[in-house]
C-alpha cells in the first residue's frame, strides 16, 4: 500500500474550506459565551445579577450537553455516508440557529418565552457542533501526510481561538462605537446576524469539498460499517480508547480551552470588575499567542510523539489554574490593573491549551480504525467537551458562589485535569505514524 504522503496529496483548498466551516461553527457557538453576562441580563429576570449570570452560563452549557446526541447521530451518518454530506448539513443547522438568536425578543418583551426560545436555539447549535467537532478532525487527518500530520492538522484547532477572537474583537469594536444603551438595545444582535454572511461563504466552500480518501477507499472496497456506533462499542480496544478521550484527552483539552478562552473573559469582567472593553482587548492579545503555539506543539508532536506533549499540557494546566486566576483577580482589579501582568498570566493556560490541542486533532483519528472512526471519535470527544469542559464555566461559577470565593470554584477543572493526567500517564498510547487506512 502506498503511504498517505504519496497516495493522498494535500489539498490545501479542501483543507481551508473545512477549516473555515469549523471556524464558523466556533464563532457561532462561542459568541454566546463572550456575551454571557449581557445575555443573562437580557433574557432572564434581572432582579439578581449572579442568578442571571448563572442562568446564562447554564444556557451556554445546554448547548454543550446536547453535543453528544448530535455526535452519535451525525457520527453514524458520517461513517455510513461519508464526511462531506454531514459537513454541509451541520454548518447549515449551526448558521440558521445562530442567526435566529439575533432575532429573538428579550425577557422584557415576551417574558418567560425569551429564555425558552434561547435555550431552543442553543440546543440546535449544540446538535450541529456535535456533528462537526470530531468529524472535522477525522476528515482533515485523513488528508494529511504521515510525517507532518500533527502540524498540518493543528490548523483545525486554531479555528476555535480564531472564532472567539473574531467574535470578541467584533464585540469590542461595537462597544467602542456604540453607547452602552445602544449596545444593550440592539448592538449585541450584530455578531449573531453577521453569521448569515459567513454561512453563505462556508456553504460555498463546503460544496467544493472532496470526500476523504480513506472513506473513498472503504467505499470502493465495500468495507463501510452498517452499524458503526454499535461496532465501536462491541470492540474492546476501541471502547477503551473512547474512554481515554472522555477521561483524559478530550476532557483535558476542553477544560483548559474553556478556562482559558471562555471563562477568563467572564472572570475579568464579573469577578475582577475590569472594564469590559479592556478585558476583551487583553483576552484577544493572549489568544493571538495561541496560534503559533498550537502549530509549534503539533510540529513538536511529529518529532517526539503525541503522548509526551499532551501529558505536559495536562500537568501544566493542573498546576497553574488556581494561581493564575488568583493573580487575575488581584492584578485586574480597578485602580490596580496591570495589563502586562494580566497578559502574562493569561499566557500560562494558553501554553497548556496549545500543548494539548496541537497534537489532539491527529491523535483523535489515529486512535481508531477507519470503519468506525467518525463515530468512535465524535461521541466520546463531544461527551467530554460538552459535559465536562462545556459545563465548566457554570460549575466554576456555581462552586464559587457556594464556597464564597470565585477562585475556589476553579478546583473543578484542577481536580479533573489531575485525573486526566493520571489516566493519560497510565493508559495513553503513542499514535504517531499510525496507518490511517487500517
N, C-alpha and C positions, 0 to 999 in steps of 0.2 A: 504494500500500500504506500502511496506517495505521502510524504509529510504534508501537514497542513500548510507549511510555508510555500511549497511548490504547487500543490493541488488547488489551493484556495487563495488566490491573490487578494490582497487587502483592497476593498472597495471603499475608498475614503468618502465618496459621495453618499454611499449607503450608510456608512457609519455616522456621518454628520446628520443625515436625515433621522436616524434612530435616536441620536443624542438630542437633537432639537426637540423631538417629541417628548423625550423624558424630561428635558428642561421645562417644557410647558406643563407637564404633569406636576412637577415640583413647584413651579411658580404658582400654579393654581392652588395646590394643596397647602403651601406654606404661607401664602398671603394671609390666610385666615389666622395663622399663628402670630404673624407680625402685628396684626390688628386686634389681637385677642382682648386686650384691656378695653379698647374702644367698643368693640362689638359686644362685650359684656354689658356696657352701659346702654347701648342702643337696642339690644334685643332681649334684655332681661330686666326685671324690676330693679330700679336704681336706688332703692332705699338703703342698700348695704353694698358698698364698693367691693369688699372682699368676696361676698357671696356672688355678686355679678361676675367678678373675675373667675371664680371657681366654676360657675355655670358655663362661662365662655370656654374655659380650658377643658371642661368636660365635653362640650360640644366638639371642640377640636379633637378630643380623644375618641369620640364616637366614630369619626372617620377612620381612625386607626383600628378600632375594634372590629369593624366590618371588613377590613382589608383581607383577612384570611378567607372569608367567604368568596370574595372576588378572585383571590388567588386559586382556590380549589376549583372554581367554575371555569375561569379563563385559562388556568394552567392545564387542565384536562383537555380543553379545546385546542390549546397550542400544541400539545403532544400528538393530537389526532389529526388536526387540520393545518398545522403549520403556524409559524410565528407571525408572518406578515399580516394575515387577516385579523388576528387578535389585536395587533398594534393599532390598526385603523379603528376598530370598534372602541377600544379603551380610550383613545385620545378624543374621540367624538363625545363619549359619555362624560369624561372629565371636563372638557371645554364647555359643554352645554350646562352642566351643573354649576360651574364657576360663574358663567355669565348670568345664570339665574340668581345667584347670591346677590349680584349687583343690582338686581331689580326688586329685591324683597322689601316689603314695608317693615317698619320698625315696631317695637313694642308700643311706643306712644301712639302709633297709627292704628294698629289692629289688635293690640293686647297679646294674649297668650298664643295666637296663631303665628306671631312673628318667630318665637323660638321653635315652634313646631315645624314651620317651613324651613328654617335654618338648619335644623337637625336633619330634615329630609334631604336637603341639598348636600349636606356634609356626608351623609351615608352613600349617596351616589358617587361622590368624589372618592370615598374610601373603596368602593367596589372597583372603580376604574383603576385606582392606584394599585390595588391587589393584583390585577391582571398585568399591569405594566412592569412593576418592580419585580425583579426575579426573571421574568421573561426577557426583558431587555438585556439583562446580564448574560443570559444563555445565548441570545441572538448575537450579541457583539462578540462574545468569547468564541463562538463557533466560526466567526470570520477572521479571527486574529491568528497571527503567526506564532508558533510554539515558543520560539526564543524570546519574543518580545510581548508575550501575552499579558503579563502584568502591567507593563507600561501602557500598552495600546488600550486595554480595557479600562484602565484607571480613568480615562476620559469620561466614561459614563458616570463615575462618582462625582465628577465636577458639576454635573447638572443640578444636583441638589443645592450646593452652595451658590451656584450661578442663579438658580431660581429664587432663592431667598435674598441674594444680594440685589438682583434687579428689582424685586418686589420692595425691599427695604429702601433702595435708592429712590424709587418712584414715590414712595410714601413720604420720604424726607423732602423731596422736591415739592410735592403737593403741600406739605405742611409749611414750607417756607414761602410758597406763592400765595397760599390762601390764609385767611384769618381762621382762628380756631373755630369760630361759629360756622364758617363756610365749610371747613373740612368735616365737622361733625354733621352738618346738614346734608351734604352731597359729595364732598371730595373723597370720602372713604370708598365710594362706589367705583371710582375710576379704575383702580387696579383690577377689579373683577370684570368690568365691562371691556377693558382692553384685551382680555383673553380671547374675545371673539376674533380679533385680527390675528393674534398668534395662532389660534386654532386653524384658521384658513391656510396660513403658511405651513403649519405642521402637516395638515392633511395632504397638501400638495406634495410635500417631501416624502411622506409615508407611502403614498400611492406609487412612488418610484422605487420603493424598496424591492430588493430581490430576496427570495427565500433563502434561509440558512442552508449552506452547503451540506451540513451534517444531516439536517432533516430531509433535504432533497435526496441524499444517499439512502436514508431509511426508506423513503417512499419508493425509490427505484428498486430496492431490494425486497419490497413488500414486508418490511420489518416494523411497521408502525404499530405501537401498542393500542389495543382496542379499549383497554381499561387502565390507563397509565397510573392514576392515583391509587387504585386498588393494587396494582402490581408493585408500586413503590412501597406500600405498607407490608406487602407479603414478603419482600426481600429483606432479610435481617440486616445485611450490610447497609443497604440503602436507608432503612429505618433508623439505624444507629447514627448515620451521618445527618439525617434530618434532625435528629435530637441534638446533634452537635451544633447545628445552626441555631436552634431555639435557645439553648442554654449557654452558648459561647459566642460564635462568630457574628451572627446577625443581631442578637440581643446586645452584645458589647458595642458593636458599631452604631446601632440606633440609639442606645443610651447616651453615648458620647456626642453623637450628632445633635440630638435634641437638647442636651445640656449646653452644648457649645453654641449651636446655631439658632435655637428657638428660645430656650428658657433664659439664656443670658441676657437677651434684649429685654424680655419681660422683667427680669430681676433688676436690671439697671433702672428701669422706669418706675417700678412699683415698690421695690424694697430700698434701693439706694436713693430713690427720688431724684435721679438725674434727669435733666432736661431731655425730653423725648427726641428732639432733633439731634442733640449731641450724642445720645445713646445710639441712635441709628447710624450716625457717621462713624463712631468708633467700632461698631459691630461690622460695618462694611469693610473697614480697614483690616480688621482681623480676618474676615472671610477671604479677602484678596490673597492673603498668605496661604490659604488652604489650597489654592490652585497649583502652584509649583510644588508644594509639599506633597500633595497627593500623587502627582505624576512621579516625583522622585521616589516615593515609597513603593509605587508599583514597579518602577525600574529596579529598585533595590531587591524586591522580592524575586525578580528574574535572575538576579545574581546570586543571592544567598538563600533563597527559598521563601515561601509564603509564611510558614509557621513562625520562625523567629521574629519576623517583622510584626505580625499581628499580636503575638504574645507581649512584645514590648509596648504596643499601644494599649492593651488591656491593663497592664501593670501601671503605666504612667497615668492612665485615667483614674484608676482606683486610688492612687496615692495623692493625686493633685486636686481633685474636685473640691473637697472641703476647704483647703487653704486658699484656693483660687477665688471662690465665691465670698469667703470671709474678707479677702482683700478687696474684691469689687465693692462690697458694701462700705468698706472704710474709705477707699480712695475715690469712690464715685459719688459720695455724699455731697450735697450742695454746700458751697463755701469752702470745701477742701478737695474738690475734684482735681485729680492729677491724670490728665488724659494719657500721657505716655506710660504711666504705670498701669492704667486700666488696659491699654492695648497690650502691654507685656503680659499681663495676667490672662487676657483673653487668648493669647497665642499658645499658652500651655495646653489647654484642652484641644486647640486646633491641631497641634502636633500629634496628640494622641489619636484624634479622628483620622488624620492622614495615614498614620501607621496601620490602622485597621482597614480603612476604606481603599487605600491604594491597591493592596493585593486582593481585596474582597471580591470584586467582580469576577476575576478569573477563578478564584477559589470556589465560588458558588457552583460554577459549571463543571469544574474539574472533579468535584467530589462525586458526581453521579453518572450513571450510564445514559447513553444518548436516548434510548427509547422512552424513558420516564423522566428525563432531565428537567423539563419545564415544570411539571407537577412537583417533583421532588425538591426543586429549588423554591418555587413560588410559595407553596403553602407554609413551610416552616419559617422561611425568611419573613413573610408578612405577618405570621403569627408572633414572631419575636419583635419585629419592628412595630407592629400595631399594638399588641397587648402589653409588651414590656417597655419598649422605647417610647412609643407614641403616647402612652398614658403617663410617662414620667413627669411632664410639666404639671399635670393635675395632681399626681401623687406627691410630688415635692412640695407644691403649694399647700395641699391638704395637711401633710405631715408638719409642715412649718407652722400652720395655724394651730394644730393640736398640741405641738410641743412648745409653742410660744416663741419660736425663733426660726425665721425663714431659712437661715443657713443650715439648721439642724435637719430640715426636711431633705437635704441632699444626701443624707445617709442612705436613702433609697437607691440611687444609682451607684453609690460607693459599694454597698453590700453586694449588689447584683454584678458589678464589674469584678469584684473579688472572686465571686463564684465562677464567673466566666473565665477568669484567668486560671483558676484551679482546674476546671473542666478541660480547657484548652491544653494546659500543660500535660494533662494525663491522656487525653484522647485525640487531639488534633493531629491528623497525618500531614505529611509533606506531599503536596499535589503538583508541584512544578513539573513541567514536561509530560503531563498526562496526555495520552492519546484520546482525543475527544470523540472519535468515530466509534469507539467501543461502547 
